[in-house]
Amino acid sequence: MLNIRHLMRMAKWARRPPSMRQVKIGAAILALCFAIFAVEYFIGWPEALTMERAPKYKPN
């Protein structure tokens, strides 16, 4: 079920849609996120950028 805030935001966007510049920025960010995901999924994460596990602290 939609919250009243979602309905108000949809009404605002229907009256004043975002500019083409905002749409291009949003699409560029989405494409960048997809590209990072694709590189990690198909190629893998580089071993040099993987953090080592910190040793567990054992109090005496």
C-alpha positions in Angstrom: 0.0 0.0 0.0 1.3 3.4 -0.9 2.1 5.9 1.8 0.6 9.4 1.5 4.2 10.8 1.1 4.6 8.6 -2.0 1.3 9.9 -3.5 2.3 13.5 -2.8 5.7 13.0 -4.4 4.1 11.4 -7.5 1.7 14.3 -7.8 4.5 16.8 -7.6 6.5 14.9 -10.3 3.4 14.8 -12.5 3.0 18.6 -12.2 6.7 19.5 -12.5 8.8 16.6 -14.0 12.5 16.7 -13.4 14.7 18.5 -16.0 16.5 16.6 -18.7 19.8 17.4 -16.9 18.5 15.6 -13.7 17.4 12.6 -15.8 20.8 12.4 -17.5 22.6 12.6 -14.1 20.4 9.9 -12.6 20.9 7.7 -15.7 24.7 8.2 -15.5 24.7 7.2 -11.8 22.6 4.1 -12.5 24.9 3.1 -15.4 28.0 3.6 -13.2 26.5 1.4 -10.4 25.6 -1.3 -13.0 29.1 -1.2 -14.5 30.7 -1.7 -11.0 28.3 -4.6 -10.3 29.1 -6.2 -13.7 32.8 -5.9 -13.2 32.6 -7.5 -9.7 30.2 -10.2 -10.9 31.9 -11.3 -14.1 35.6 -10.5 -13.4 35.8 -10.6 -9.6 37.2 -8.4 -6.9 41.0 -7.8 -7.1 42.9 -9.6 -4.4 45.0 -6.5 -3.7 41.8 -4.6 -2.6 40.6 -7.3 -0.3 41.0 -6.5 3.4 42.6 -8.9 5.7 40.6 -10.1 8.7 41.7 -8.3 11.8 42.8 -10.7 14.6 40.3 -11.1 17.4 41.2 -9.3 20.6 41.6 -11.7 23.5 41.8 -10.0 26.9 44.0 -11.7 29.5 
